[in-house]
Amino acid sequence: MFYYFSWFADWFTYRLLNLEPDERWATAVHFFIEDTTKIFALLLVMIYFIGLLRASLDVEKVRDFLQGKSRGFGYVLASVFGAITPFCSCSSIPVFLGFSSVGIPLGITMAFLLTSPLINEVAILLLMSLLGWKFTLLYLLIGMSVGILGGLFLDAIHAERWLQSFAAKALQEGQSQSAQPSNEQRSTRLSYRARHQFAFDETRTIFSRVWKWVIIGVGVGAALHGFVPDGWIEQHLGSGQWWSVPAAVVIGIPLYSNATGVIPIMESLLVNGLPLGTTLAFCMSTVAASMPEFILLKQVMQWRLLAILFVTLLCSFTLIGWIFNFLSTFI
């Protein structure tokens, strides 16, 4: 199937625009056209079918289910739900308050919120098509581990004491309320027509939210792919110097993208010789430790908790980058 995207990129670049294959503009345009069409096709087709499968997912029941489980199981389950639920930083506050209002511990809530922007079904599909199943599996395991360990750490230090007053009150009220059996039965069995409408609406919503990040991400990747001199990245950052990983993490902080938009940049950096660990650290920092995310979370967290969360993420991404640079020859 992917042959047709390459063929269309060839036709558009070399015949319609009449660019020469050895020109840098041609390389950049070809990369942009091929990856954009491929990603948009995957977005439109796969989100729809995944939406059909997710049509019966009830977030309220997810919360109820998490509430009665042990902490360890809760971290894992919250991370799994974060991976399959398309929330981003713009959804962080209502999701945070929704989980807190039913008394779910802060660490479990944060395991969900840390995993959700790092992993989603679209990112997994794109990684699989662009970089292969091994890298995809590693990314999946790392993203979930960050969420699980981050949530565990925040609970261990009792980070709920550094919530804003209204958020702390919502959590306390939720934890103090005894579970009351509900006589109200809600059916999660939807008709095919209802599931189709859900999937169609979800496709339209997610696509409208991420298409611009795909354009930006592919555009940056195309620029790196076409205009950065061969060997430049490898020469300056490609030797796996210890400082290159924290430098990549710091550079990624002021940038913002979601997991979908950052994947073409990731691919281009790898193609241009940036080590796997350094690339992974940069991309995770861009997606999960961005300034917009922390600006929104400031509304429910005090500065101390934000600083702890920020440092925890930076240290985690740096450590992950160092480990994967060391293991890159075996991957």
C-alpha positions as CSV (number, residue, x, y, z in Angstrom):
1,M,0.0,0.0,0.0
2,F,2.8,2.4,0.9
3,Y,4.2,2.1,-2.7
4,Y,1.3,4.3,-3.9
5,F,2.3,7.1,-1.6
6,S,5.9,7.0,-2.9
7,W,4.6,6.9,-6.5
8,F,2.4,9.9,-5.9
9,A,5.3,11.8,-4.3
10,D,7.5,10.9,-7.3
11,W,4.9,12.2,-9.7
12,F,4.1,15.4,-7.8
13,T,7.8,16.3,-7.2
14,Y,9.5,15.2,-10.4
15,R,6.8,15.5,-13.0
16,L,4.3,18.1,-11.8
17,L,6.8,20.4,-10.1
18,N,9.6,19.4,-12.5
19,L,12.3,19.3,-9.8
20,E,15.5,17.5,-10.3
21,P,16.1,14.5,-8.0
22,D,19.5,15.7,-6.8
23,E,18.2,19.1,-5.7
24,R,17.7,19.7,-2.0
25,W,14.3,21.2,-2.6
26,A,13.2,18.1,-4.4
27,T,14.4,15.9,-1.5
28,A,12.5,18.0,1.0
29,V,9.3,18.2,-1.1
30,H,9.3,14.5,-1.8
31,F,9.7,13.7,1.9
32,F,6.9,16.1,2.7
33,I,4.4,14.8,0.1
34,E,5.0,11.2,0.8
35,D,4.8,11.4,4.6
36,T,1.9,13.8,4.6
37,T,-0.3,11.7,2.4
38,K,0.7,8.5,4.2
39,I,-0.1,10.0,7.6
40,F,-3.4,11.5,6.5
41,A,-4.5,8.2,5.0
42,L,-3.7,6.4,8.2
43,L,-5.4,9.0,10.3
44,L,-8.6,8.9,8.4
45,V,-8.9,5.2,7.9
46,M,-7.4,3.8,11.2
47,I,-9.0,6.3,13.6
48,Y,-12.4,5.4,12.1
49,F,-12.0,1.7,12.7
50,I,-10.4,2.2,16.1
51,G,-13.3,4.5,16.9
52,L,-15.7,1.6,16.1
53,L,-13.9,-0.6,18.6
54,R,-13.8,2.2,21.3
55,A,-17.5,3.2,20.8
56,S,-18.5,1.4,24.0
57,L,-15.8,2.9,26.2
58,D,-17.3,4.7,29.2
59,V,-14.8,7.0,31.0
60,E,-17.0,7.0,34.1
61,K,-16.8,3.2,34.3
62,V,-13.1,3.4,33.8
63,R,-12.9,5.8,36.8
64,D,-15.2,3.5,38.9
65,F,-13.1,0.5,38.0
66,L,-9.8,2.2,38.9
67,Q,-11.2,3.4,42.2
68,G,-11.5,0.0,43.7
69,K,-8.2,-1.5,42.7
70,S,-4.8,-1.7,44.5
71,R,-2.3,1.1,43.8
72,G,0.1,-1.1,41.8
73,F,-2.7,-2.4,39.6
74,G,-4.1,1.1,39.4
75,Y,-0.9,2.6,38.0
76,V,-0.7,0.0,35.3
77,L,-4.3,0.2,34.3
78,A,-4.3,4.0,34.3
79,S,-1.3,3.9,32.0
80,V,-3.0,1.5,29.7
81,F,-6.1,3.7,29.5
82,G,-3.9,6.7,29.0
83,A,-2.3,4.9,26.0
84,I,-5.7,4.1,24.3
85,T,-7.4,7.4,25.2
86,P,-6.7,10.4,22.9
87,F,-6.3,13.1,25.6
88,C,-3.7,15.8,25.2
89,S,-2.6,18.8,27.3
90,C,-5.8,20.8,26.4
91,S,-7.8,18.1,28.2
92,S,-5.5,17.8,31.2
93,I,-7.5,19.9,33.7
94,P,-11.0,18.5,33.2
95,V,-9.6,14.9,33.2
96,F,-7.6,15.7,36.3
97,L,-10.6,17.1,38.1
98,G,-12.8,14.3,36.9
99,F,-10.5,11.6,38.3
100,S,-10.0,13.6,41.6
101,S,-13.7,14.0,42.1
102,V,-14.3,10.3,42.5
103,G,-11.3,9.9,44.9
104,I,-8.7,8.3,42.6
105,P,-5.3,8.9,44.1
106,L,-3.1,11.6,42.6
107,G,-0.4,9.1,41.4
108,I,-2.9,7.0,39.5
109,T,-4.4,10.2,37.9
110,M,-0.9,11.4,36.9
111,A,0.0,7.9,35.5
112,F,-2.9,8.4,33.1
113,L,-2.1,12.0,32.3
114,L,1.7,11.3,31.7
115,T,1.0,8.4,29.4
116,S,-1.8,9.8,27.4
117,P,0.1,12.5,25.4
118,L,3.1,10.2,24.9
119,I,1.1,7.3,23.4
120,N,-2.0,7.1,21.3
121,E,-3.3,4.7,18.7
122,V,-2.4,7.0,15.9
123,A,1.2,7.4,17.1
124,I,1.6,3.6,17.4
125,L,0.3,3.1,13.8
126,L,2.6,5.7,12.4
127,L,5.6,4.5,14.3
128,M,4.9,1.0,13.0
129,S,4.7,2.1,9.4
130,L,7.7,4.5,9.6
131,L,10.2,2.9,12.0
132,G,9.2,-0.8,12.4
133,W,7.7,-2.8,15.2
134,K,10.8,-3.0,17.4
135,F,11.1,0.7,17.9
136,T,7.3,0.9,18.3
137,L,7.3,-1.7,21.0
138,L,10.2,0.1,22.8
139,Y,8.4,3.4,22.6
140,L,5.2,1.9,23.9
141,L,7.0,0.2,26.9
142,I,9.0,3.4,27.7
143,G,6.0,5.7,27.6
144,M,3.9,3.5,29.9
145,S,6.9,3.1,32.2
146,V,7.3,6.8,32.5
147,G,3.6,7.1,33.5
148,I,3.7,4.2,36.0
149,L,6.9,5.2,37.7
150,G,6.0,8.9,37.7
151,G,2.6,8.1,39.4
152,L,4.3,5.8,41.9
153,F,6.8,8.5,42.8
154,L,4.2,11.2,43.2
155,D,2.2,9.0,45.6
156,A,5.3,8.1,47.5
157,I,6.1,11.7,48.3
158,H,2.4,12.5,49.0
159,A,2.3,15.1,46.3
160,E,-1.4,15.8,46.8
161,R,-0.4,18.2,49.6
162,W,0.8,20.6,46.8
163,L,-2.4,20.8,44.8
164,Q,-4.3,24.0,44.5
165,S,-6.9,24.4,47.2
166,F,-9.9,23.6,45.1
167,A,-8.3,20.6,43.5
168,A,-7.2,19.2,46.9
169,K,-10.7,19.8,48.2
170,A,-12.2,17.9,45.2
171,L,-9.8,15.0,45.9
172,Q,-10.6,14.9,49.6
173,E,-14.3,15.0,49.0
174,G,-14.1,12.2,46.5
175,Q,-12.1,10.0,48.8
176,S,-14.4,10.7,51.8
177,Q,-17.5,9.7,49.9
178,S,-18.5,6.1,50.4
179,A,-19.3,4.1,47.3
180,Q,-23.0,4.0,46.8
181,P,-24.5,1.3,44.6
182,S,-26.3,2.8,41.7
183,N,-29.7,1.5,40.7
184,E,-29.3,3.3,37.4
185,Q,-28.3,0.9,34.7
186,R,-26.6,2.3,31.6
187,S,-26.4,0.2,28.5
188,T,-23.0,0.3,26.7
189,R,-24.3,-1.8,23.9
190,L,-24.6,0.6,20.9
191,S,-26.2,-0.1,17.6
192,Y,-24.0,-0.2,14.5
193,R,-25.4,3.1,13.4
194,A,-24.5,4.7,16.7
195,R,-21.0,3.1,16.6
196,H,-20.6,4.4,13.1
197,Q,-21.6,7.9,14.1
198,F,-19.3,7.8,17.1
199,A,-16.4,6.7,14.9
200,F,-17.2,9.3,12.3
201,D,-17.4,12.1,14.9
202,E,-14.2,10.9,16.6
203,T,-12.3,10.8,13.2
204,R,-13.5,14.3,12.5
205,T,-12.6,15.6,15.9
206,I,-9.2,14.0,16.2
207,F,-8.2,14.9,12.6
208,S,-9.2,18.5,13.1
209,R,-7.1,18.6,16.2
210,V,-3.9,17.0,14.8
211,W,-3.7,17.8,11.1
212,K,-1.8,21.0,11.7
213,W,0.7,19.3,13.9
214,V,1.2,16.7,11.2
215,I,1.9,19.5,8.7
216,I,4.3,21.2,11.1
217,G,6.0,18.0,12.1
218,V,6.4,16.7,8.5
219,G,7.5,20.2,7.4
220,V,10.3,20.3,10.1
221,G,11.2,16.7,9.2
222,A,11.4,17.6,5.5
223,A,13.6,20.6,6.2
224,L,15.9,18.4,8.3
225,H,15.8,15.7,5.6
226,G,16.4,18.0,2.7
227,F,18.5,21.0,3.8
228,V,20.7,19.8,6.7
229,P,24.0,18.8,5.1
230,D,24.7,15.1,5.1
231,G,26.5,14.1,8.2
232,W,26.1,17.4,10.0
233,I,23.8,16.0,12.8
234,E,25.9,12.9,13.1
235,Q,29.1,14.9,13.3
236,H,27.8,17.3,16.0
237,L,25.4,15.1,18.0
238,G,25.7,11.7,16.6
239,S,28.6,10.4,18.6
240,G,26.5,9.8,21.6
241,Q,28.2,12.4,23.8
242,W,26.8,12.3,27.4
243,W,25.8,16.0,27.2
244,S,23.9,15.6,23.9
245,V,21.0,13.8,25.6
246,P,20.2,16.5,28.3
247,A,20.8,19.2,25.6
248,A,18.2,17.5,23.4
249,V,15.8,17.4,26.4
250,V,16.2,21.1,27.2
251,I,15.8,22.0,23.5
252,G,12.6,20.1,23.3
253,I,10.9,21.9,26.3
254,P,9.9,25.2,24.6
255,L,8.7,23.3,21.5
256,Y,5.3,21.7,21.5
257,S,3.9,18.9,19.5
258,N,1.7,15.9,20.1
259,A,2.9,12.3,19.5
260,T,1.5,12.3,16.0
261,G,3.2,15.5,14.8
262,V,6.6,14.6,16.4
263,I,7.0,11.2,14.7
264,P,8.1,12.6,11.3
265,I,10.7,14.7,13.1
266,M,11.8,11.6,14.9
267,E,12.2,9.7,11.7
268,S,14.2,12.5,10.0
269,L,16.5,12.9,13.0
270,L,17.2,9.2,13.0
271,V,17.8,9.2,9.2
272,N,20.3,12.1,9.6
273,G,22.3,10.2,12.2
274,L,21.0,11.3,15.6
275,P,21.4,8.4,18.0
276,L,18.2,6.6,19.0
277,G,18.4,7.6,22.7
278,T,19.0,11.3,22.0
279,T,16.1,11.3,19.5
280,L,13.8,9.6,21.9
281,A,14.7,12.0,24.7
282,F,14.1,15.0,22.5
283,C,10.7,13.8,21.3
284,M,9.5,12.7,24.7
285,S,10.5,16.1,26.1
286,T,8.6,17.9,23.3
287,V,5.4,15.9,23.8
288,A,5.2,15.4,27.6
289,A,7.3,18.2,29.2
290,S,6.2,21.1,27.0
291,M,5.4,24.6,28.4
292,P,1.7,24.6,27.3
293,E,1.2,21.4,29.3
294,F,2.7,23.0,32.5
295,I,0.9,26.3,32.0
296,L,-2.4,24.4,32.0
297,L,-1.4,22.2,35.0
298,K,-0.5,25.3,37.0
299,Q,-4.2,25.9,37.4
300,V,-4.5,22.7,39.6
301,M,-1.0,22.4,41.0
302,Q,1.2,24.6,43.1
303,W,4.6,25.6,41.9
304,R,6.4,23.1,44.1
305,L,4.5,20.2,42.6
306,L,5.0,21.5,39.1
307,A,8.8,21.8,39.7
308,I,8.9,18.3,41.1
309,L,7.0,16.9,38.1
310,F,9.2,18.9,35.7
311,V,12.5,17.7,37.2
312,T,11.2,14.1,37.4
313,L,10.3,14.1,33.7
314,L,13.6,15.7,32.6
315,C,15.7,13.2,34.7
316,S,13.6,10.3,33.3
317,F,14.0,11.3,29.7
318,T,17.7,11.9,30.1
319,L,18.2,8.5,31.8
320,I,16.2,6.9,29.0
321,G,18.3,8.6,26.4
322,W,21.5,7.5,27.9
323,I,20.3,3.9,28.3
324,F,19.1,3.6,24.7
325,N,22.2,5.2,23.3
326,F,24.2,2.5,25.1
327,L,21.9,-0.2,23.9
328,S,21.4,1.2,20.3
329,T,23.8,-1.3,18.8
330,F,21.6,-4.2,20.0
331,I,18.3,-2.8,18.9
